[in-house]
Amino acid sequence: MYRLRVKEIAQAQGYNISTLSRRADVPLITVRRIWNNPRYRVRLDTLERIAEVLNVGVSDLIEDVPEKPEQEK
């Protein structure tokens, strides 16, 4: 399972949702979904555009997290 780190990286660099959307040329609704749902299924080309704006690699935007055992869900 993965978790997107877009929000925390963007905020650390002073970006908000609308500024990131404009600079990355990604629809506002898409950035909002990524921002509010770290498990949102996003296309690789979208992450590439966001990573370029944030001056990080795509792999920096994705964190691999272990899936919780069935009893903890």
C-alpha positions as CSV (number, residue, x, y, z in Angstrom):
1,M,0.0,0.0,0.0
2,Y,1.2,3.5,-0.6
3,R,0.6,7.0,0.8
4,L,1.1,10.2,-1.2
5,R,3.2,12.9,0.5
6,V,2.2,15.7,-1.8
7,K,0.5,17.8,0.8
8,E,3.3,17.8,3.4
9,I,6.0,18.5,0.8
10,A,4.0,21.2,-0.9
11,Q,3.1,22.9,2.4
12,A,6.8,22.8,3.5
13,Q,7.6,24.7,0.4
14,G,4.8,27.2,0.9
15,Y,2.4,25.9,-1.7
16,N,-1.4,25.7,-1.3
17,I,-3.8,23.7,-3.4
18,S,-4.6,26.4,-5.9
19,T,-1.0,27.5,-6.4
20,L,0.2,24.0,-6.9
21,S,-2.6,23.3,-9.3
22,R,-1.8,26.3,-11.5
23,R,2.0,25.8,-11.5
24,A,1.8,22.1,-12.2
25,D,-1.0,22.6,-14.8
26,V,-3.1,19.9,-13.0
27,P,-6.9,20.5,-12.5
28,L,-7.8,22.0,-9.2
29,I,-10.1,19.1,-8.3
30,T,-7.3,16.6,-8.9
31,V,-4.9,18.4,-6.6
32,R,-7.6,18.8,-4.0
33,R,-8.3,15.1,-4.1
34,I,-4.6,14.2,-3.8
35,W,-4.2,16.8,-1.0
36,N,-7.1,15.5,1.1
37,N,-6.8,11.8,0.4
38,P,-3.2,10.5,0.6
39,R,-4.4,7.1,-0.9
40,Y,-6.0,8.7,-4.0
41,R,-5.2,6.8,-7.1
42,V,-3.4,9.3,-9.3
43,R,-1.8,8.9,-12.8
44,L,1.9,8.9,-13.0
45,D,2.1,11.8,-15.4
46,T,0.2,13.9,-12.9
47,L,2.7,13.0,-10.2
48,E,5.5,13.9,-12.6
49,R,4.1,17.4,-13.2
50,I,3.7,17.9,-9.4
51,A,7.2,16.6,-8.7
52,E,8.7,18.9,-11.3
53,V,7.1,22.0,-9.7
54,L,8.1,20.8,-6.2
55,N,11.6,20.1,-7.5
56,V,11.6,16.5,-6.1
57,G,11.5,13.1,-7.6
58,V,8.3,11.2,-8.1
59,S,9.5,8.6,-5.6
60,D,9.7,11.4,-3.0
61,L,6.0,11.9,-3.3
62,I,5.1,8.3,-2.6
63,E,5.6,6.5,0.7
64,D,5.3,2.7,0.9
65,V,3.3,1.9,4.0
66,P,2.6,-1.6,5.3
67,E,-1.0,-2.7,5.1
68,K,-2.7,-3.2,8.4
69,P,-3.6,-6.8,9.4
70,E,-7.3,-7.6,8.9
71,Q,-8.1,-7.4,12.7
72,E,-6.7,-3.8,13.0
73,K,-8.8,-2.3,10.1
